[in-house]
Amino acid sequence: MSAGRAASGIQSRLLWWLLPAFVLIMAFNTVGAYRTAVAAVTTAYDRSLLAVARTVAERLEFRDGRVVVEVPHVALDFFESDLRGRVFYRVGGLGGEFVSGWDDLPAPPQDAPRSEDYFALAHFYDGRYGGEPVRVVALHQPIFDERPRGLALVQVAETMASREALTRRLLVDTLASQLLLVVLGTVVTVVAVRAVMRPLGLLRRELDARAAGDLAPIVAGGVPREVSALVAGMNDYVGRLRGTLERQDRFIADASHQLRTPLAVLQAQAGLARRESDPARLRETLEAMDRSVGDTVHLANQLLTRARAQHGIATPAFASLDLAQVAREACLELGSGAVAKGIDLAFEAEHPVPVRGDPTLVREMVKNLVDNAIRYTPPGGHVTVRFARPGEAPAIEVEDSGVGVAPAERDRIFDPFYRAASGSQPGLGLGLSIVRDIARAHHAAIELDDGAGGVGLRVRVRFPVPDRPAP
């Protein structure tokens, strides 16, 4: 479906499916009802026609070696008024000779089936007589006096005009009744569909009346059970959207708060440099400005990293990856910073460490762990990156020889922009906050402990054991 073409509504789709199906059912019902009515008319007229034949057959006698009959015209007139058509008859003798009636009445065909509806030996068939279609019954009547003499043939024909008129009337009545049912069914279907769809209209009007920033849950009162599941999904989506907007608001607030101070310091230093005439003091001011610019750049990078990490957490793309390989690449990227401070950055990995995670997020987590350790380790110290042994749950451990973190502060160092009181190195307090958010997204646990010999800090992130691939 093209983007510019609006999809049809549920009400229209329901009517599009229900009404043609309803009309088709009525059409089949009309055909069935018409066929049943025609069969009933045929049976009723055939019975009357057989009654005429029996009346004539009852008057057959055997005299002087032949079959004779006397049929009063009054009887035929009575049956004609009852059948409402013209009636003809023919009586044939024991040898098929003409006895009475209309001699040119068509003989029964050889394949005329015997009627199983009556005890009499009767055959019904259609033919033409006098240029008109007729319905004929051929009745074989036993003839006997003192002993059986044989079978005489009595034929009675009736014109089809009355049957056809009654059939047309039945067809018109059937079509009229079925058309009335179609109209009534259509009205009932439309009313029922609109009644069922009314809660959706109320729900839409409630949403239309909301303000643009109203992200409160939708109340699904009175809607069908199937729509309640849709509303629940919408509420879940709105909740995730609300969380995303809240994170964006917090990011904007944090960024504006954290950037305001270093930018103000940098502006003051620039003003001081313009007024400074002493070359030595001017150099000191420029060096201070360089440090301020570096801190501001680092702050901006950390803020952007946190925003990128939070966006990835909202829509993670998990895959199978080697935690050791990701950490090796992160350490190579941060190695120059460790060399500049004279820190021994050791990487201990002898085997792959398979985990399930988002490669970008895991890389950011490792970089922040190592960068935080380098930043808070004094010159000449050491930082070690190691991993869990085979058979254990996959984990990464970063240990430094810095000042460490007091146990009372270990729960707070994950808060954004919080710096431990024991820290003397410049920092922003965002690194471990990013680590915590990414660890939560991967259902990983963070453990804090003292470093070797009670010196420094050891941070261990333990990942869930990945599912084994199917054999």
C-alpha positions in Angstrom: 0.0 0.0 0.0 1.4 3.4 -0.9 2.2 5.9 1.8 -0.1 8.5 0.5 -3.2 6.2 0.3 -5.2 6.0 3.5 -6.2 2.5 4.6 -9.9 1.7 4.9 -11.4 1.6 8.4 -12.4 -1.4 10.4 -16.1 -0.6 10.0 -15.8 -0.4 6.2 -13.8 -3.7 6.1 -16.4 -5.5 8.3 -19.2 -4.3 6.1 -17.2 -5.1 3.0 -16.9 -8.7 4.2 -20.3 -9.2 5.9 -22.7 -7.7 3.4 -21.5 -9.6 0.3 -21.4 -12.8 2.3 -25.0 -12.1 3.6 -26.2 -11.4 0.1 -24.6 -14.6 -1.2 -26.2 -16.6 1.5 -29.6 -15.1 0.7 -29.0 -15.9 -3.0 -28.4 -19.6 -2.2 -31.3 -19.6 0.2 -33.5 -18.1 -2.6 -32.5 -20.8 -5.1 -33.1 -23.5 -2.5 -36.5 -22.1 -1.5 -37.6 -21.7 -5.1 -36.6 -25.2 -6.0 -38.4 -26.6 -2.9 -41.6 -24.6 -3.9 -41.4 -25.8 -7.5 -41.1 -29.4 -6.3 -44.1 -28.9 -4.0 -46.2 -27.4 -6.8 -45.2 -30.3 -9.2 -46.1 -32.9 -6.5 -49.5 -31.3 -5.8 -50.4 -31.0 -9.5 -49.2 -34.5 -10.2 -51.4 -35.9 -7.5 -54.4 -34.1 -8.9 -53.5 -35.4 -12.4 -53.2 -39.0 -11.0 -56.6 -38.5 -9.3 -58.1 -37.8 -12.7 -56.5 -40.9 -14.2 -57.8 -43.0 -11.3 -61.3 -41.7 -11.8 -61.2 -42.6 -15.5 -59.6 -46.0 -14.6 -62.4 -46.8 -12.2 -64.9 -46.6 -15.0 -63.1 -49.2 -17.2 -65.1 -52.5 -17.9 -64.5 -55.6 -19.9 -67.5 -56.4 -22.2 -67.8 -58.8 -25.1 -64.0 -59.3 -25.1 -63.0 -55.7 -25.2 -62.4 -52.8 -22.8 -65.1 -50.1 -22.7 -65.4 -46.9 -20.6 -67.9 -44.1 -20.1 -66.4 -40.8 -18.9 -69.0 -38.0 -18.3 -67.8 -34.6 -19.4 -69.0 -33.2 -16.1 -66.2 -35.1 -14.3 -63.6 -33.6 -16.7 -65.0 -30.1 -16.3 -64.7 -30.5 -12.5 -61.1 -31.6 -12.7 -60.3 -28.8 -15.1 -61.7 -26.2 -12.7 -59.6 -27.9 -9.9 -56.4 -28.1 -11.9 -57.1 -24.7 -13.5 -55.9 -25.9 -16.9 -57.2 -27.9 -19.9 -57.4 -31.6 -19.3 -57.1 -34.3 -22.0 -57.3 -38.1 -21.7 -56.9 -41.2 -23.7 -57.8 -44.8 -22.9 -56.0 -47.7 -24.6 -57.2 -51.3 -24.7 -55.5 -54.5 -23.8 -53.6 -54.5 -27.1 -53.0 -50.8 -27.1 -56.0 -50.0 -29.4 -57.8 -46.7 -29.0 -60.8 -46.9 -26.7 -61.9 -43.4 -25.7 -60.7 -39.8 -25.4 -58.2 -38.0 -27.6 -56.6 -40.4 -30.0 -53.6 -38.3 -30.9 -52.4 -37.8 -27.3 -48.6 -38.5 -27.3 -47.7 -42.0 -26.1 -45.4 -42.4 -23.1 -41.7 -42.5 -24.0 -39.8 -45.8 -23.5 -37.6 -44.2 -20.9 -40.3 -42.6 -18.8 -39.5 -43.5 -15.2 -42.1 -45.1 -13.0 -43.2 -42.9 -10.1 -42.1 -44.4 -6.7 -44.4 -42.1 -4.8 -47.6 -44.1 -5.4 -48.7 -47.7 -5.3 -50.2 -47.4 -8.7 -48.2 -48.3 -11.8 -47.9 -44.7 -13.0 -45.4 -42.8 -15.2 -45.2 -39.0 -15.3 -43.6 -37.2 -18.3 -43.6 -33.9 -20.1 -44.7 -33.5 -23.7 -46.5 -31.2 -26.2 -50.1 -31.4 -27.4 -52.0 -29.0 -29.6 -48.9 -26.8 -29.7 -48.8 -26.4 -25.9 -46.5 -28.0 -23.3 -48.4 -30.6 -21.2 -47.8 -32.7 -18.2 -48.9 -36.4 -18.7 -49.5 -39.3 -16.4 -49.7 -42.8 -17.9 -51.6 -45.2 -15.5 -51.7 -49.0 -16.2 -55.0 -50.3 -14.9 -55.6 -54.1 -14.5 -58.7 -55.4 -16.3 -60.6 -58.6 -15.3 -64.0 -60.1 -15.1 -64.1 -63.7 -13.8 -60.3 -63.8 -14.3 -57.5 -61.3 -15.1 -57.5 -60.1 -18.7 -54.5 -57.8 -18.8 -53.6 -54.1 -18.4 -55.3 -51.1 -20.0 -53.5 -47.8 -20.4 -55.1 -44.5 -19.2 -53.3 -41.3 -20.1 -54.3 -37.9 -18.7 -52.6 -34.7 -19.8 -52.8 -31.2 -18.4 -51.6 -27.9 -20.0 -48.7 -26.2 -18.1 -50.1 -22.7 -18.1 -51.5 -22.9 -14.6 -48.3 -24.5 -13.2 -46.1 -21.9 -14.9 -48.2 -19.1 -13.5 -48.1 -20.5 -10.0 -44.3 -21.0 -10.3 -43.8 -17.4 -11.4 -45.9 -16.2 -8.5 -43.9 -18.3 -6.1 -40.6 -17.0 -7.6 -41.8 -13.4 -7.2 -42.9 -14.1 -3.6 -39.6 -15.8 -2.8 -37.6 -13.0 -4.3 -39.6 -10.4 -2.4 -39.3 -12.2 0.9 -35.5 -12.7 0.4 -35.0 -9.1 -0.7 -36.8 -8.0 2.5 -34.5 -10.3 4.5 -31.4 -8.8 2.7 -32.6 -5.3 3.5 -33.4 -6.1 7.1 -30.1 -8.0 7.5 -28.1 -5.2 6.0 -29.7 -2.7 8.4 -29.1 -5.0 11.4 -25.5 -5.6 10.3 -24.8 -1.9 9.9 -26.3 -1.0 13.2 -24.5 -3.9 15.0 -21.1 -2.9 13.4 -21.6 0.7 14.4 -22.6 -0.3 17.9 -19.5 -2.5 18.3 -17.2 0.2 16.8 -18.6 3.0 19.1 -16.1 2.4 21.9 -13.3 2.9 19.3 -14.8 6.2 18.3 -15.0 7.3 22.0 -11.3 6.2 22.4 -10.3 8.3 19.4 -12.2 11.4 20.6 -10.4 11.0 24.0 -7.0 10.9 22.3 -7.9 13.9 20.0 -8.9 15.9 23.1 -5.5 15.3 24.8 -2.8 18.0 24.8 0.3 17.4 22.8 2.5 16.6 25.8 0.0 14.5 27.7 1.6 11.0 28.0 -0.7 9.7 30.7 -1.8 6.0 30.2 -5.0 5.5 28.1 -8.0 4.3 30.1 -9.5 1.3 28.2 -12.9 1.4 29.8 -15.7 -0.2 27.8 -13.6 -1.3 24.8 -13.7 -4.9 23.6 -11.1 -7.4 24.9 -9.2 -7.4 21.6 -8.9 -3.6 21.7 -7.8 -3.7 25.3 -4.7 -5.6 24.2 -4.1 -2.9 21.6 -4.5 -0.1 24.2 -2.2 -2.0 26.6 0.4 -2.0 23.8 -0.1 1.7 23.2 0.3 2.4 26.9 3.5 0.3 27.0 4.9 2.3 24.0 3.8 5.6 25.6 5.6 4.6 28.7 8.8 3.9 26.8 8.4 7.2 25.0 7.9 9.0 28.3 11.1 7.4 29.6 13.0 8.5 26.5 11.8 12.1 26.8 12.6 12.1 30.5 16.1 10.9 29.8 16.5 13.7 27.1 15.2 16.3 29.6 17.7 15.0 32.2 20.5 15.1 29.6 19.7 18.7 28.6 19.6 19.7 32.3 22.8 18.0 33.1 24.6 19.3 30.0 23.5 22.9 30.6 24.5 22.7 34.3 27.9 21.0 33.7 28.9 23.1 30.7 28.0 26.4 32.3 30.8 26.4 34.8 33.8 25.4 32.5 32.6 27.8 29.8 32.4 30.6 32.3 35.9 29.8 33.6 37.2 29.7 30.0 35.6 33.1 29.3 37.2 34.6 32.4 40.6 33.2 31.5 40.3 34.6 28.0 39.6 38.0 29.4 42.5 37.7 31.8 44.8 36.7 28.9 43.8 39.8 26.9 44.8 42.1 29.8 48.0 40.3 30.7 51.3 41.9 29.5 53.8 39.7 31.4 54.8 36.9 29.0 55.4 34.4 31.8 52.0 35.0 33.4 50.4 35.1 29.9 51.8 31.6 29.3 50.4 30.4 32.6 47.0 31.7 31.7 47.1 30.1 28.3 48.1 26.8 29.8 45.2 27.1 32.2 42.9 27.8 29.3 44.3 24.7 27.5 43.4 22.6 30.5 40.0 24.2 30.7 39.4 23.5 27.0 40.5 19.9 27.5 38.2 19.4 30.5 35.3 21.0 28.5 36.0 18.7 25.5 36.1 15.7 27.8 32.9 16.8 29.5 31.2 17.2 26.1 32.5 13.7 25.0 31.2 12.1 28.2 27.8 13.8 27.8 27.6 12.6 24.2 28.7 9.1 25.2 26.1 8.9 27.9 23.4 10.2 25.5 24.5 7.6 22.9 24.6 4.9 25.5 21.1 5.7 26.7 19.8 5.7 23.1 21.3 2.3 22.5 19.9 1.0 25.8 16.4 2.0 24.5 16.9 0.0 21.3 19.8 -2.6 21.9 21.0 -4.8 19.1 22.3 -7.9 20.8 24.7 -10.3 19.1 27.3 -12.9 20.0 30.6 -11.2 20.7 34.0 -11.9 22.4 34.3 -9.7 25.5 38.1 -10.1 25.5 38.4 -8.9 21.9 36.2 -5.8 22.6 38.2 -5.0 25.7 41.5 -5.4 23.8 40.5 -2.8 21.2 39.3 -0.4 23.9 42.7 -0.7 25.8 44.6 -0.1 22.6 42.6 3.1 22.1 43.3 4.3 25.6 46.9 3.2 25.8 48.3 6.6 24.9 46.7 8.2 27.9 48.2 5.6 30.3 51.6 6.0 28.7 51.4 9.8 29.2 50.8 9.3 32.9 53.4 6.6 33.2 50.8 4.0 34.2 51.4 0.3 33.5 48.3 -0.8 31.6 48.2 -4.7 31.8 45.8 -6.8 29.7 45.4 -10.4 30.8 43.4 -12.5 28.4 44.3 -16.0 27.2 41.0 -17.2 25.8 37.8 -15.8 24.3 35.0 -14.7 26.6 31.7 -15.2 24.7 28.8 -13.0 25.8 25.5 -11.8 24.3 25.4 -8.0 24.0 25.3 -4.9 21.9 28.9 -4.4 20.5 28.7 -0.6 20.7 27.4 -0.5 24.3 29.8 -3.1 25.6 32.7 -1.2 24.0 31.6 2.1 25.7 31.3 0.3 29.0 34.8 -1.1 28.8 36.3 2.2 27.7 34.6 4.0 30.6 35.9 1.4 33.1 39.5 1.6 31.8 39.4 5.4 31.4 38.0 5.9 34.9 40.8 3.7 36.3 43.5 5.6 34.4 42.1 8.9 35.4 42.0 8.1 39.2 45.4 6.3 39.3 48.4 8.5 40.1 51.4 8.6 37.8 53.6 5.5 38.1 50.7 3.3 39.2 49.2 0.3 37.4 45.8 -0.7 35.8 45.0 -4.4 35.1 42.3 -5.7 32.9 41.5 -9.4 33.4 38.6 -11.8 32.7 36.9 -14.8 34.3 38.4 -18.2 33.8 36.8 -20.8 31.5 33.8 -22.5 33.1 32.9 -19.4 35.1 30.2 -16.9 34.2 31.7 -14.4 31.7 33.1 -11.3 33.4 35.5 -8.4 33.0 37.6 -7.0 35.9 39.4 -3.7 36.0 41.7 -3.1 38.9 43.8 0.0 39.6 46.2 1.2 42.3 44.6 4.6 42.9 43.1 6.0 46.1 40.1 3.7 45.9 36.6 4.4 47.1 35.4 4.2 50.7 32.7 1.4 51.3 30.2 4.0 52.4 30.4 5.8 49.0 30.4 2.8 46.7 26.6 3.0 46.2 26.8 6.7 45.2 29.6 6.7 42.7 27.2 5.4 40.1 25.1 8.6 40.4 25.7 11.0 37.5 28.3 13.8 38.3 29.1 12.3 41.7 32.7 12.3 42.7 34.1 10.5 45.7 35.5 12.6 48.5 38.8 10.7 48.4 39.3 11.6 44.7 42.0 14.2 44.0 42.1 13.8 40.2 39.9 15.9 38.0 36.8 14.0 36.8 33.2 14.4 35.8 31.5 11.6 37.6 29.8 10.2 34.5 32.0 7.1 33.7 30.6 4.7 36.2 27.0 6.1 35.6 27.4 5.0 32.0 28.8 1.6 33.1 25.8 1.0 35.3 23.2 1.9 32.6 24.9 -0.4 30.1 25.2 -3.2 32.6 21.5 -3.0 33.5 20.6 -3.2 29.8 22.7 -6.5 29.6 21.3 -7.9 32.9 24.9 -7.8 34.2 25.9 -7.4 37.8 28.6 -4.9 39.0 30.8 -5.7 42.0 33.1 -3.2 43.8 36.0 -4.3 46.0 39.4 -3.1 47.1 42.4 -3.6 44.9 45.3 -5.9 45.7 46.7 -5.3 49.2 43.7 -3.1 50.0 45.0 -0.4 47.6 42.9 1.1 44.8 39.6 -0.2 43.4 38.5 -3.4 41.7 35.4 -3.2 39.5 34.0 -6.5 38.2 31.1 -6.7 35.7 29.6 -10.2 35.5 27.5 -11.1 32.5 24.8 -13.8 32.2 25.9 -17.1 30.7 25.0 -16.9 27.0 22.6 -19.6 25.6 24.4 -22.4 23.9 23.6 -22.7 20.2 21.4 -25.6 19.1 23.5 -28.6 17.9 
